[in-house]
Amino acid sequence: MPQYGFHKHGLVWFLVQERTHTLEPLTYHAKRRKDGDRLLVSLIRYTYRELHSIRLSTSAIEVHRSSLGRPYYELNYPRLLPHYDISLSYRNDIVVGAIAVNPGIRLGIDIEVVRPISHELRSAFLSFEEYASLGYLMQAGETVLAVCGWSIKESYLKAMGVGLRVHPRHVVISYNSNSQALVVLRADAQISPAHVAYARIFGHTVISAVVVMP
Amino acid sequence: MNSSESIKNEVVGLIAKTLHKNAASILLSDTLSALAEDSLKLFELLIVFEKYYGEEVSYDDVIKLETVGDVVSYIERRQSLQR
């Protein structure tokens, strides 16, 4: 089970919360969305307070979704302020949000519950080399590594704003021995910008994030 | 049973088996993402479609379809093109 509250991790700040279940008349998806929006607003307010000493009211922040469901926000504030990329993920009763605390950085975040993945399904999105790369950094069993691999790829696809419209096998996870970090790339990319992946395992839950540098 | 009904039964059967749902509860208007509930299950479903129908379906096409009915119509079209 993830801990709740803020986690500052390099270029990304996370906020993990239990969902509130206070919106009974709404559908499951609408409830998830309300919970997610509420969490993102908290994260955005916290970020502007910490980085700019500005106290935004909740009504000053409007969270929207792109046609593919990617969240973004607009500020109703009299001064022009830097904008930060945000991302959101849900699993069961947990919602996790993240904000990239440098303008221009794109990010995607994902939360997954560790569960068995058949060999056939695993091989459809994760190669043996990628599996080995994950094993460099994480001391974990096969199932957890496979879930981490999936979660990192999904985070990357969310950061790029395309979701599963790009087949996850076109996204490659590798281990960079210089930076001792996992990097994620589009297999067909001509130029390889730095895409750094983070993954943390909390019991039966994996939270991952991918940061795409400008 | 006509071809359309047969494809519908196949598609609903594959969804029910992959996502552990009752086939009778799956409607043509149901969205794949709502039935799958999470992205890994949705991906698994797409892989099952690919494997079952072979060259008749492509991942890049199916991921753009929203509902069960869209998948049935797509497979009907692809099969009629190949005849």
Interface residues (C-beta under 8 A of the other chain):
Chain A: H29 R91 E112 I117 E120 L121 A124 F125 W150 E154 G163 L164 R165 H167 P168
Chain B: A34 D38 S39 L40 L42 F43 E44 L46 I47 Y59 D60 I63 K64
